[in-house]
Amino acid sequence: MHGALKLDHPPDFEPSALYQSSRTMQRLQLTAFAQQIPVALLLLWGGGPGFVAWAVCGRISLSIFGHWAVGWVAHNQGHRDFHNEGHCTQGHNVRGFGLITFGEAYHNNHHAFPESARLGLFPGQPDPGWWVLQALRKMGLVWHVVEPDVTPMTQTMTQTMTLEKPI
């Protein structure tokens, strides 16, 4: 836990110019923690300290733990529909956790189609995150949502990705 990770070829993360110049996104990022205060006050008024503990503190703790748990489990064990040759890490689909993780438990699908907004690709893979995006798209609030069938895959990925079970 105290070692430094030094990579020969570290990944680059460069947010788009539109994102970097958006005052709305900058405001949301700067006020992320403060955004919990009105919710906490409303819950305190409506239900007391127990509501605040569960709906703010409990929700944030569960979200952080859930993110860690999915990340660890989905990179170490579970079912795989796809195998990406030459990749040092294979994602796994963790059955039964799609609903509570908004689809993040389908990590093998994410590794196969990293640009896709849709994570639940097969029957029996509920994806509430995708359902929310579909509703927002119908309302005209989101657009250019990438799905697996339109995801531009790199030449290497196209040549080496194999489906482990028939669709």
N, C-alpha and C positions, 0 to 999 in steps of 0.2 A: 504493500500500500504506500510505501514511502519512496519507492523507486521512481526514477524519471524515465519517461517513455521518449526515446529519441529514435526517430524514423529516418531512414535514408531518403525516402520520398514521402514526406508528410502530405496528407490530403489538404487541398485548398477549399476553403469555404468563403466565397465572395458573394454576399447578397446582391441582388440585382440593383441597378441604379435607381429604378422606380421605388424599390423598397427602401433603399438608403435615403432617398430624398423625400419620402412620405412623412409629413408632419404627424399624421394620425398614427402611423406605426411607431414613430419615435416617442410620441406621448404615451402610447400603450406600453411600450417597453420601460419607460422611465417610471411609470406609475403602477406597475404590476402588483407590487405588494400593497400599495395604498388602496387599490381597487377592492380589497377584502374588507376594508373598514366599513363602508356603507352596508354591505351585506351583513357583517357581524352586528352592527348596531340595530339593523332591522330585525335580525333573529333574536337579539337580546331583548328588544322591546316585545316581540311577538311570542317568545317562548322561554326566555330566561337563559342563564349561563349554559345549561345542558344543550340547548339548540346551537349555541355558538360553538361549543366543544365538538359536537358531532358534525355540524354542517360546514364549519370552516376548518378547524384543526383536524378533525377526523378525516374529512374529505381530502385535504392536502396531504396528510400522512399516507392515506390509502393510495392516492395517486402516485406519490413518490415511490412507495413500496411496490406498487403494481408495475410501474415503469421498470424498476430494477429487476423485479422477479421475471417479467416477460423477457427482458433483455438477457438475463442469465439463462433461464430455462430454454428460451427459443434459440439460443446459440449452442446449446449442449445436448438437448434430447428432444425427441418427438418425431412425428411423422414428416416425411418429405415427399412432395410430388415432383420436385425438380432437383436436378443436380447440376451445379455450375462448376465445370472442370476448371482447374487452375486457380480457383478461389480458395484462400486460406481459411475462410469461415463459411460454413454452410448454415443457413437458417433452417429452422424446423417449425412446423405448424403444431401448436399446442392445442389439441382438441379440447373442447369444452370451455374455453376461455375467451372465445371471440366476442360474446355479448358484453362481458364485463370489461374488456379491454378495447372496445370499439373497433375490433378487427386487428389490433396490433399483434394478437397471438398467432396470426397467420404469417409468420416471419419468413418461412420458406418462399411463400408467394411474393413477399416484399423483396427478397434477395433475387428472385428470378425477374421481377419487373420493378426495379427501384423507383422509377418515375411515376408509377401508377398510383392513383388515389384510391383505387379499389383494391382491397386486400382479400376479401372473401371471394374466391374465384370459382369454387366448386359447390355443388349442392351440399347442404349441411354445414356450410361455413357462413354463419350470420355475421354481417358487417354493419353495425349501427353507424359507424363513421361514414360509410358510403351512403347510407340512407339519409343522413343529415345533409351531406353534400348534394344529393339528388334533390332534396326539398329546397335547399338554398339555390340550386341551379334553376329550378322551376320558378322561384320568386325573382330570379334575375340578379341575385346577389353574388353568385360566383360564376365563372366562365373559364373556358380552356381547361377543363378538368380532364386529365389524362387517364385513360383506361388501358388495360393490358393489350387489347387488340390493336391499339394505335400507338403504343409505346415504341419510339424509335430505339431499337436495340443496337448496340455497337457490333461491328463485324465480328469481333472476338466472341461476344456473347452469343451471336447467332450461330456461329460454328460449333460452340462447345456446349451450349445448354441442351440437355436432354430431358425429356419427360419420363419420370420413373413409373407412372401408371397412366393408362389411357384416360382421356377426359370423358 
